[in-house]
Amino acid sequence: MFRVLFVCTGNICRSPTAEGVFRHLVDARGLSGKIEADSAGIGSWHVGEPPDPRSQQTARARGIDISDQRARSVHIDDFEAFDLILAMDKGHYQDLERACPGAHSAKIRLFLGYAPETGITDVPDPYYGDGDGFDRVFDMIETAANGLLAEIEGHHTTDQ
């Protein structure tokens, strides 16, 4: 099983959207028994809460239900348990690097690294913006999730 963890600030907007989109793509390719996704937040402000209603609405409008997800914080065990830990922005990346046991630091990457065509490195936080921001973020996440899945299929064994 190849395991991917998506990380944002509070695990209610960007990372649960990324988890939902990525799971949807994995399921569509018939790889759900081979690739697993989860999400977490750097902070614990929203632990136990569902994704932001605007994130849920945006995902639902695109045929993806993320309503069953619940926010959680990154745990030290995650660095061992996951094959890739994907930060939504440079701040999350730095926080993860500081918390990570050295042996696992190569697992941490910026999520938009899988979508170089976007021309940016950070998935913007739509939390304080208008509703349109959630659509833009969804589009970026979908692009990066497709790139990520292509990378996993092309370079990591998924036939275990």
NORFENNOR-V808566 format. One record per residue. N is the residue number from 0. PSI is psi in whole degrees, 0 to 359 (NA if undefined). Layout:
n;psi
N;PSI
N;PSI
//
This chain:
n;psi
0;126
1;125
2;133
3;134
4;126
5;134
6;131
7;200
8;297
9;1
10;40
11;349
12;282
13;307
14;322
15;329
16;315
17;317
18;313
19;315
20;314
21;316
22;319
23;314
24;317
25;314
26;317
27;332
28;3
29;29
30;15
31;337
32;358
33;336
34;133
35;146
36;150
37;172
38;159
39;167
40;154
41;318
42;171
43;16
44;325
45;15
46;131
47;350
48;152
49;169
50;154
51;138
52;327
53;324
54;316
55;316
56;316
57;315
58;316
59;322
60;339
61;11
62;20
63;128
64;117
65;12
66;337
67;352
68;152
69;136
70;143
71;165
72;156
73;136
74;152
75;327
76;336
77;328
78;330
79;320
80;333
81;147
82;328
83;138
84;113
85;116
86;139
87;336
88;174
89;326
90;317
91;320
92;312
93;319
94;317
95;318
96;318
97;324
98;342
99;132
100;136
101;325
102;343
103;7
104;334
105;346
106;342
107;128
108;162
109;130
110;318
111;357
112;340
113;5
114;62
115;337
116;345
117;336
118;8
119;164
120;340
121;132
122;117
123;148
124;116
125;357
126;313
127;359
128;191
129;172
130;329
131;329
132;327
133;323
134;316
135;317
136;318
137;314
138;316
139;315
140;318
141;318
142;312
143;323
144;321
145;316
146;319
147;312
148;320
149;319
150;313
151;314
152;325
153;336
154;352
155;146
156;127
157;15
158;24
159;NA
//
